[in-house]
């Protein structure tokens, strides 16, 4: 389970810087620490798959021209070269506004249809260094190519690469649309381990909050609640995007691919149901925390009240016998019979102590029979 410092770290997620207000549309604004682009490509057909690492847009164009009858996955990681991005956009006929969406800021999952390609955005959720990272996968889908962009070198798409290398399933024989589906499906499937981790944490936190509620446990509940909000925001838009693809007549996806996309759509519904149920759990855990804290306070107040109640009659007796009235009239020496004869009794002190002890014992017996001395 993550500690308090890691939950604080999750609040300090890296924020994107946007272009200055009033900038020209389609402006590519790069982060100062943006990684240099790495281009990995797969050229594949039914019985073959070739994996390459390229450096320039010219090499990408030559690869496409050398194998026009095969399918190509051009996988770009890193946005640290503006000239390369502009040249790549020109070579594929990609609108500058969409390249701006790839590089700048947070884009909600969506699908945009252009004349020669589709532009698809997916939100990629990963856990890195005990915090949830919300990344973006940008996909350009053409008749025989899939062009993907990601900001960081690491990603969650390795299972797709393994399937391509080993020819598993239909991925080599079902066209570029099926590859785009496989990428989106892998992104969605990566949500389940994250939710599974959250579920395990919530189970542990429930036990902690019942047995020994603490501020650290409450902070972890609030951290999970923030993560659930991020997951819900992403998966809600993913569901809308997949629904739009299923309802459209886009030629890039065959009927066979749509069957699998419908299954991914069902996964988004499942994730939404899990997120909603976990949000209810977090709300109930916060109620458990407040109830536990209130119950502890009530226990303390009950103990203090019982102690105070025991000392009330004792204080009264001590106060009465502490008044020290005289036994005899100081003027004529006559006895004052009504002024505390016990003050001058040889057994008065012991007698008062015994009476006070009996009162305490009777009170404790009374409280015990009422059940006020037991922890509830």
ROTI-292420 format. One line per field, with one value per residue (C-alpha): residue number from 0; residue in one letter; x, y, z. Coordinates in pm, whole numbers, plus 32768, in hexadecimal, padded with zeros to 4 digits. Layout:
// ROTI-292420
nr = c(NUM/...) .
rest = c(A/...) .
px = c(X/...) .
py = c(Y/...) .
pz = c(Z/...) .
***
This chain:
// ROTI-292420
nr = c(0/1/2/3/4/5/6/7/8/9/10/11/12/13/14/15/16/17/18/19/20/21/22/23/24/25/26/27/28/29/30/31/32/33/34/35/36/37/38/39/40/41/42/43/44/45/46/47/48/49/50/51/52/53/54/55/56/57/58/59/60/61/62/63/64/65/66/67/68/69/70/71/72/73/74/75/76/77/78/79/80/81/82/83/84/85/86/87/88/89/90/91/92/93/94/95/96/97/98/99/100/101/102/103/104/105/106/107/108/109/110/111/112/113/114/115/116/117/118/119/120/121/122/123/124/125/126/127/128/129/130/131/132/133/134/135/136/137/138/139/140/141/142/143/144/145/146/147/148/149/150/151/152/153/154/155/156/157/158/159/160/161/162/163/164/165/166/167/168/169/170/171/172/173/174/175/176/177/178/179/180/181/182/183/184/185/186/187/188/189/190/191/192/193/194/195/196/197/198/199/200/201/202/203/204/205/206/207/208/209/210/211/212/213/214/215/216/217/218/219/220/221/222/223/224/225/226/227/228/229/230/231/232/233/234/235/236/237/238/239/240/241/242/243/244/245/246/247/248/249/250/251/252/253/254/255/256/257/258/259/260/261/262/263/264/265/266/267/268/269/270/271/272/273/274/275/276/277/278/279/280/281/282/283/284/285/286/287/288/289/290/291/292/293/294/295/296/297/298/299/300/301/302/303/304/305/306/307/308/309/310/311/312/313/314/315/316/317/318/319/320/321/322/323/324/325/326/327/328/329/330/331/332/333/334/335/336/337/338/339/340/341/342/343/344/345/346/347/348/349/350/351/352/353/354/355/356/357/358/359/360/361/362/363/364/365/366/367/368/369/370/371/372/373/374/375) .
rest = c(X/X/X/X/X/X/X/X/X/X/X/X/X/X/X/X/X/X/X/X/X/X/X/X/X/X/X/X/X/X/X/X/X/X/X/X/X/X/X/X/X/X/X/X/X/X/X/X/X/X/X/X/X/X/X/X/X/X/X/X/X/X/X/X/X/X/X/X/X/X/X/X/X/X/X/X/X/X/X/X/X/X/X/X/X/X/X/X/X/X/X/X/X/X/X/X/X/X/X/X/X/X/X/X/X/X/X/X/X/X/X/X/X/X/X/X/X/X/X/X/X/X/X/X/X/X/X/X/X/X/X/X/X/X/X/X/X/X/X/X/X/X/X/X/X/X/X/X/X/X/X/X/X/X/X/X/X/X/X/X/X/X/X/X/X/X/X/X/X/X/X/X/X/X/X/X/X/X/X/X/X/X/X/X/X/X/X/X/X/X/X/X/X/X/X/X/X/X/X/X/X/X/X/X/X/X/X/X/X/X/X/X/X/X/X/X/X/X/X/X/X/X/X/X/X/X/X/X/X/X/X/X/X/X/X/X/X/X/X/X/X/X/X/X/X/X/X/X/X/X/X/X/X/X/X/X/X/X/X/X/X/X/X/X/X/X/X/X/X/X/X/X/X/X/X/X/X/X/X/X/X/X/X/X/X/X/X/X/X/X/X/X/X/X/X/X/X/X/X/X/X/X/X/X/X/X/X/X/X/X/X/X/X/X/X/X/X/X/X/X/X/X/X/X/X/X/X/X/X/X/X/X/X/X/X/X/X/X/X/X/X/X/X/X/X/X/X/X/X/X/X/X/X/X/X/X/X/X/X/X/X/X/X/X/X/X/X/X/X/X/X/X/X/X/X/X) .
px = c(8000/8080/80EF/808C/81B0/815E/7FF4/806B/814E/8020/7F90/80BF/8080/8135/8060/806F/80BF/7FD7/8020/8006/7EA9/7E6B/7F6C/7F32/7E6B/7F3E/806B/814D/81C7/82CE/832B/8493/84DE/842A/84D2/8574/849B/84D8/842A/83E4/8332/828D/8258/817A/809D/7FF9/8139/8244/829E/83CB/842A/8507/857E/8585/860B/8575/8431/84E4/8529/83BB/8348/8438/83B9/8250/82A4/8372/8250/8105/8051/80B0/803E/8115/8119/81ED/8216/82A7/8319/8387/832E/847E/84AF/83BE/844A/8420/82B6/8266/8309/8257/8109/8149/81AE/806C/7F8E/7F36/7E94/7F65/7E45/7E53/7FCC/7F8F/7E99/7FA4/80AF/8001/7F2B/7E2A/7D3A/7C05/7BD8/7B3E/7B34/7B48/7B13/7BE7/7BF4/7D11/7D2C/7C8B/7D13/7CD7/7D3B/7D46/7D9D/7EAC/7EAB/7FE5/8071/81D0/828B/8152/807F/7F85/8008/7F07/7FAB/7F2D/7F3A/7EFB/7EA6/7E93/7DED/7E0F/7DBF/7F0A/7FB1/7F89/8051/8063/80F4/814F/820F/82DF/83B7/8309/81A6/80A5/809E/81A4/809A/8035/819D/81C4/808D/811A/826F/81DF/80B2/7FBA/7E4A/7DC2/7EA4/7F79/7E58/7D44/7DC8/7E23/7CCB/7CFD/7E51/7DAF/7CAA/7DBD/7E6B/7D2B/7CCB/7E20/7DFE/7CA7/7D17/7E2C/7D1D/7CBC/7E03/7DF2/7C8E/7CF0/7E04/7D0C/7C18/7D22/7D85/7C1D/7BF2/7D26/7CBF/7B68/7C08/7CF5/7BE3/7B0D/7C23/7D03/7C97/7DAE/7DE5/7ED4/7DC3/7CD2/7DD9/7DFD/7C83/7C7F/7DA1/7CE6/7BB1/7C78/7D01/7BA4/7B33/7C51/7BFD/7A8D/7AD3/7BB0/7AD8/7998/7A2D/7AC2/7967/78D9/79F6/79C2/784B/7885/7964/785E/7745/780C/783D/79B5/7A5B/7B98/7AF1/7A6D/793E/7A29/7AE4/799C/7942/7A80/7A50/78F9/79A3/7A8E/795D/78CD/7A12/79E5/7889/791B/7A28/7925/785A/7991/79F4/7896/788F/79EA/7980/7861/7959/7A3D/7913/78AF/7A17/7A1E/78DC/7980/7AAA/79D0/78F9/7A2D/7AC2/7975/7956/7AB2/7A58/7918/79E0/7ACA/79A6/78F7/7A28/7A51/78DE/78E6/7A16/796B/782A/78E7/798E/7855/77CC/792C/796A/781F/7877/79D5/7947/7846/7943/7A3D/796D/7A03/78E7/7931/78A2/7878/77FC/7935/7877/77E1/787B/7729/772D/76A0/75F5/7598/76F5/778D/77C3/7888/79A4/7A03/79BB/7AF7/7A88/7A00/7B1E/7B19/799E/7990/7A95/79CE/788E/793F/79CE/7878/77E4/78F4/78BA/7742/7771/785E/776B/764D/7715/7780/761B/75B0/76C3/776A/78C1/78D3/7960/7856) .
py = c(8000/8159/8237/839A/8435/8374/83E3/8549/850A/84A0/85FC/8692/85F6/869E/87A8/87FA/8958/89E4/8ADA/8C49/8CE1/8D69/8C87/8C1B/8AD7/89AB/8A2E/8917/8972/8883/884F/88B5/8756/869B/8556/852D/8461/82EB/8247/80D3/8034/7EE8/7E7C/7D49/7C6C/7B18/7A4F/7B4A/7C67/7D4A/7E33/7F64/809E/81D0/832F/8417/8452/83FA/829C/8279/82E5/81F3/80D7/8123/8139/7FF8/7F28/7FC7/7E77/7E3D/7EDF/7FD4/803B/8172/819F/82F0/8331/848C/85E9/8697/86EB/87E8/87D2/8658/8674/8775/86A7/856C/8623/86A1/854A/84AA/85D3/8609/8752/8832/8855/86E1/86E7/87FB/8713/8604/86DF/87EC/87B8/86BC/8635/8570/8425/8466/83FD/84EF/848B/8526/84DB/83DF/837D/8374/842E/8373/83DB/82EE/8332/8248/8213/817F/8160/81ED/8231/81F6/82F2/82E6/8376/83E7/83DA/83FD/8310/83BA/82D7/8330/8216/81F9/80EC/8037/80E9/813C/8263/8286/8395/8387/847D/8385/8261/8161/80F5/7FE1/7F67/7E55/7D3F/7DBE/7DB6/7C52/7BE7/7C86/7BE5/7A8A/7AA9/7A5A/7A73/7B45/7C71/7C33/7BD8/7CCC/7E18/7F61/7F8F/7E56/7ED5/801D/7F51/7E81/7FBE/8053/7F07/7EE7/8045/7FF3/7EA3/7F57/8002/7EB9/7E7D/7FE4/7FB1/7E63/7F10/801A/7F0C/7E5F/7FA9/7FFB/7EA7/7EE5/8048/7FD2/7EF1/8005/8108/8020/7FAB/80DD/820A/82FD/8433/8372/8277/8390/8431/82EA/82D3/8435/83E0/82B2/838A/8480/8362/82D7/8429/8429/82C6/8319/8453/838C/8256/831D/83C6/827A/81E4/8304/82E5/816F/81A1/82A5/81B1/809D/8180/8215/818D/81BA/80E3/80BC/7FBC/7E78/7DC2/7CCA/7DE2/7E7D/7D3A/7D55/7ECC/7E7E/7D9A/7EB7/7F97/7E99/7EAE/8026/7FE9/7EF0/7FE8/80FA/8011/7FBB/8129/818D/8076/80D5/8242/81D3/8107/8236/8306/81F9/81DB/834E/8321/81FD/82DA/83F0/82F3/8249/8394/83FD/82AE/82D4/8430/83A7/829B/83A4/8480/8357/8305/846F/848B/8351/83D4/8523/847B/83AB/84DF/85B6/851C/8500/866E/86C5/8603/8696/87F2/87CC/8750/8854/8975/894D/89DB/8A02/8905/8A01/8B63/8C3E/8D38/8C5E/8B09/8A60/892F/895B/8810/8843/88A5/8760/8687/8597/8690/8638/84C5/83EC/831C/8436/843B/82C3/82C3/83C8/830A/81C8/8276/830A/81B4/8112/8220/81E2/8068/8092/817F/8090/7F6E/8044/80B3/7F4A/7EC7/7FDA/7F6F/80C3/8037/7F50/7FC1/7FDB) .
pz = c(8000/7FAE/80C9/810D/8055/7F19/7F2B/7F43/7E18/7D4B/7D79/7CCD/7B7B/7A61/79BA/784B/77DA/76D2/75C0/7621/75FC/749F/73F8/7293/7275/721F/72DD/735B/74B5/753E/76A8/76FA/777A/7662/75FF/74AC/73C0/739A/7270/727E/7158/7109/6FA2/6F9D/6ECC/6EFA/6F10/6F6A/7051/7042/715C/711E/71CD/70EA/7116/7012/6F57/6E13/6E95/6EF9/6D9E/6CF5/6DD0/6D73/6C01/6C08/6C92/6C29/6C3B/6DA9/6EEB/6FAB/7117/714D/72C5/732F/7494/74FD/747F/749F/732D/7298/7137/7135/71A8/709E/6F8B/6FFE/6FFE/6E9C/6E1B/6E9D/6E4E/6FBD/701B/70FB/71F3/7232/7261/735D/740E/7410/74AE/7578/76AB/771A/7611/766A/75B2/745E/72F2/71CE/7065/6F54/6DE3/6DEB/6F56/70AE/71DA/7322/7480/75AA/7716/7799/7912/79B0/7B0D/7B2B/7C6F/7D41/7C84/7B6B/7A24/7924/77CE/766C/7545/73F6/72D1/7162/70A5/6F2B/6E2A/6E59/6F7D/70EC/716B/72E7/73C4/7534/760B/76D4/766A/774A/7700/7734/75CA/75E2/75D3/7479/7405/7484/73C1/7287/72AE/72E5/7201/7318/72C6/71A8/71CF/7095/6FB2/7013/6F97/7035/70D2/71A1/7217/7285/7341/73E6/745E/74EE/758D/7634/76C1/7750/77DB/789B/796C/7A13/7AD5/7B52/7BCE/7C67/7D2D/7D9F/7E0F/7EE0/7F7E/7FD2/807C/8152/81A1/8211/8317/8386/83A6/8478/8560/857B/84AD/845E/838E/82AB/8257/8204/8122/8064/8038/7FAD/7EC6/7E3B/7E0F/7D3A/7C6A/7C36/7BB9/7ABB/7A4D/7A28/795F/7872/784D/781B/76E9/7674/767B/75AF/74B4/7481/7466/7356/7298/72B2/7239/7118/6FBA/6FB7/6EAF/6F7C/7061/6FCD/7056/70F9/71AB/7221/72D2/73A0/73D6/7466/7561/75C3/75E7/76DB/77A0/77C5/7854/794C/79B3/79E5/7AC4/7B91/7BB2/7C24/7D27/7DA6/7DC2/7EA1/7F6F/7F9C/800D/8106/8183/81C9/8290/8347/839D/8428/84E2/8575/85E2/8676/8728/87BB/8833/88CC/8982/8A11/8A75/8B17/8BEC/8C53/8CA2/8D7D/8E38/8E6A/8EDD/8FDF/9071/9082/91C8/9256/9211/92B5/93F3/9404/93CF/94E2/95E0/9579/9603/9766/983A/99AA/9AA3/9BC3/9BD4/9BF3/9CD1/9DE2/9D93/9D65/9C77/9B17/9AE2/9974/98FD/987D/99AC/98C9/98BC/9A1E/9A0F/9A3D/9913/983B/973E/970D/9701/95ED/9521/9546/94D8/93AB/934E/9369/9289/9181/918C/916B/9043/8F90/8FC3/8F3E/8E0A/8DC3/8DD1/8CE4/8BF6/8BFA/8C54/8B23/89D4/88C7) .
***
